Amino acid sequence: MTETEHMLAVRTRINELAAKAKTTDGLTADEETERAALRQEFLANFKKAFRSQVEMLQVFDDNGNEVTPDKVKEVQREKGIRED
Protein backbone atom coordinates (compact mmCIF):
# COMPACT_ATOMS: atom_id res chain seq x y z
CA MET A 1 0.00 0.00 0.00
CA THR A 2 1.43 3.37 -0.97
CA GLU A 3 1.07 6.42 1.18
CA THR A 4 -0.86 9.28 -0.31
CA GLU A 5 0.95 12.53 -0.85
CA HIS A 6 -1.25 14.18 1.76
CA MET A 7 -0.42 11.65 4.45
CA LEU A 8 3.25 11.89 3.54
CA ALA A 9 3.03 15.66 4.04
CA VAL A 10 1.26 15.14 7.38
CA ARG A 11 3.96 12.76 8.56
CA THR A 12 6.71 15.11 7.41
CA ARG A 13 5.14 18.03 9.26
CA ILE A 14 4.72 15.94 12.44
CA ASN A 15 8.42 15.08 12.26
CA GLU A 16 9.35 18.73 11.73
CA LEU A 17 7.33 19.77 14.77
CA ALA A 18 8.81 16.94 16.84
CA ALA A 19 12.32 18.07 15.95
CA LYS A 20 11.48 21.67 16.81
CA ALA A 21 9.95 20.60 20.14
CA LYS A 22 13.32 19.12 21.11
CA THR A 23 15.14 22.43 20.57
CA THR A 24 15.55 25.09 23.23
CA ASP A 25 12.91 27.25 21.52
CA GLY A 26 10.25 24.55 21.72
CA LEU A 27 6.84 24.85 20.11
CA THR A 28 4.43 27.75 20.19
CA ALA A 29 0.87 27.17 21.38
CA ASP A 30 -0.34 27.20 17.77
CA GLU A 31 2.26 24.62 16.77
CA GLU A 32 1.30 22.37 19.68
CA THR A 33 -2.33 22.55 18.57
CA GLU A 34 -1.31 21.82 14.97
CA ARG A 35 0.82 18.87 16.09
CA ALA A 36 -2.06 17.39 18.10
CA ALA A 37 -4.47 17.70 15.15
CA LEU A 38 -1.95 16.19 12.73
CA ARG A 39 -1.26 13.29 15.09
CA GLN A 40 -5.00 12.57 15.36
CA GLU A 41 -5.38 12.65 11.58
CA PHE A 42 -2.37 10.36 11.12
CA LEU A 43 -3.62 7.92 13.77
CA ALA A 44 -7.13 7.80 12.27
CA ASN A 45 -5.65 7.03 8.84
CA PHE A 46 -3.38 4.35 10.33
CA LYS A 47 -6.32 2.67 12.11
CA LYS A 48 -8.40 2.73 8.92
CA ALA A 49 -5.61 1.13 6.87
CA PHE A 50 -4.88 -1.46 9.55
CA ARG A 51 -8.57 -2.40 9.84
CA SER A 52 -8.72 -2.84 6.07
CA GLN A 53 -5.72 -5.18 6.16
CA VAL A 54 -7.21 -7.26 8.97
CA GLU A 55 -10.54 -7.52 7.16
CA MET A 56 -8.78 -9.02 4.14
CA LEU A 57 -6.85 -11.50 6.28
CA GLN A 58 -7.07 -15.27 5.96
CA VAL A 59 -5.23 -17.43 8.50
CA PHE A 60 -4.13 -21.03 7.86
CA ASP A 61 -2.61 -23.54 10.29
CA ASP A 62 0.37 -25.79 9.54
CA ASN A 63 -1.92 -28.40 7.94
CA GLY A 64 -3.41 -25.91 5.50
CA ASN A 65 -6.74 -25.61 7.32
CA GLU A 66 -8.25 -22.15 7.45
CA VAL A 67 -8.45 -20.86 11.02
CA THR A 68 -9.50 -17.28 10.31
CA PRO A 69 -11.32 -15.86 13.35
CA ASP A 70 -15.12 -15.95 13.03
CA LYS A 71 -15.42 -12.21 13.60
CA VAL A 72 -13.15 -11.54 10.60
CA LYS A 73 -15.09 -14.06 8.49
CA GLU A 74 -18.34 -12.29 9.35
CA VAL A 75 -16.96 -8.89 8.33
CA GLN A 76 -15.71 -10.42 5.09
CA ARG A 77 -19.17 -11.85 4.40
CA GLU A 78 -20.81 -8.47 5.08
CA LYS A 79 -18.43 -6.80 2.62
CA GLY A 80 -18.98 -9.48 -0.03
CA ILE A 81 -15.38 -10.70 0.14
CA ARG A 82 -16.29 -14.17 1.39
CA GLU A 83 -19.09 -16.34 0.03
CA ASP A 84 -19.09 -19.27 2.47
ABEGO torsion letter per residue (X at the ends): XBBBAAAAAAAAAAAAAAAAAABAAEBBAAAAAAAAAAAAAAAAAAAAAAAAAAAABBBBBAAGBBABBAAAAAAAAAAGABAX
